[in-house]
Amino acid sequence: MKLRLLLVLLVTLCHVAASHSAPNDLKKNTSALSQGVNVPILLYHRFGPTVADGMTITTPVFESHLRYLRENGYTVIPLRQLVDWYLKKGPPPPARSVVIVEDDAHKSVYSDMLPLAKKYNVPVTVFIYPSAISNAKYALTWDQLRELKKTGLFDFQSHTYWHPNFKKDRKKMKGAEFEKSVTMQLGKSKARIEKELGVKVDMLAWPFGIYDDYLLKKAAEAGYIATFTIERRHATPAENVMKLPRYLLINADQGKAFAQILAGTAPKRNIVY
């Protein structure tokens, strides 16, 4: 009889322990899943047959990047998918995820990037400063951007209205003038892109990677839910969604150097503005 009572007591204790440990185990599993988020955001600017400047990546090198990603089991996900995870609106990205973005809407996005994006079926987010569109010789036109949109592979977000250097502006402008300028740069860009392309603009890439607490506050007030720097590391669970890092790529980032970027072992590269 005593043995039977002892067995009943042991079974009861096991059930109690299991009921208390289940939520903890769930938390551990969720935490482990979250820690797996380690996504490089690859930033491109211009493409072409030769290296015309420090921001140009030759088209064959860009294709070698896409081929490497495909052959080595990487998944290129939309930037929105990564941001949704940070905002708790979606699940963690799959392992070995990568994001591809482009700043400035250079004309080579249409001539060089578009055919390869189609060939490899990869999503791209283009950060636009509207003052250049259909105006500057180096930039895309609104009609070309609409063609990109029709592919379903391209999203369009803000890079301010005319790509200012906020550090220099702050030095030469008085407080009220600077605030007015920042408000215009953030708001006018958002409104123009939304009007021309019919997309939701709520992400911002900081020109020259320049930002501070004041600018972050102004961006949030303008309706941006995520902003992006050029700090050279992977996006991890520790990041603030309002200052997500990106790898600014140059033509030398090929072969072993590109593999190191994806692995998170690339040497540091300082860019000062």
Disulfide bonds with the S-S distance in Angstrom:
none
